[in-house]
Amino acid sequence: MFEIAPVNRPVLEQALHSKITDFEDAVLEQAARLMAVDVIVTRNIKDFSKSTVAVLDPIELISTVKTAFHA
């Protein structure tokens, strides 16, 4: 269900070309993208408005998981 994505040269190179302006957030987005994850979970939703990966805040994640297991 959860994995730690590596931060390596390809991730850093792609982050330089991300539409996300904050480099650290761009690194997170690109690491997630290159791992083909479904969603990034962060309390900082506004900085990921241009993310190519879906983004949820922790409360939304909990709600989504609860709904999935109770369906």
N, C-alpha and C positions, 0 to 999 in steps of 0.2 A: 504494500500500500504506500509506503514512504521510502524514498531513497535519497542519498546525498549525491548531488551532481558534482562532478569534477570541475574545477576551474583550471583550464589549461590554455595553451596558446591559441587554439581555434576559438575558444570561448572569448578570450580577450580580444582577438582580432575582430570577431563579429560584433562585440560590444562597441567597438570604435565606430561602427557603421549603424548602430541602432538608432531608432527614432526617439528613444528615451534619452533625455539630456543628462541625467545624473549617471555618471560612469558606473558607480557601484550597483545601482539598480539595473543598468543595462547589462552588466556582467551576470547578475542573477537571472534576468530574462533570457539571455543567450545560453546560459548553462541549462536552464529549464528547457528551452527550445531544442537544443542539441541532444538532450536526453529524451525528447518526445514526451514530456510530462503533460498531464491533463490540466493542471492548475498550479498557480503560484499562490501561496497563502501569506498574506501580509496585512499589517494594520495600516500600511502606507498606500492605500488604493490609488490616491490621486496622482502619485508619481508614476503609476503604471498605466495611465490612460491610453498610451500608444503601444502597449505591449502586444506582441504577436501571440502571446500565451494568455489563456484565461486567468483572471485574478479574482480571488475571494478574500474577504477579511475572515478572521478566525470564527466569528459568530456565524457567518454564512456557511463556512465549511462544516461546522457542527450541525447546523440545520440540514444541509445537504446529505450528510452521512446518516443522520437520524431518519430522514425521509427515505433514503435508499434501503435501509435495513428494516423499515416498518412497512414497506410497500408490498 
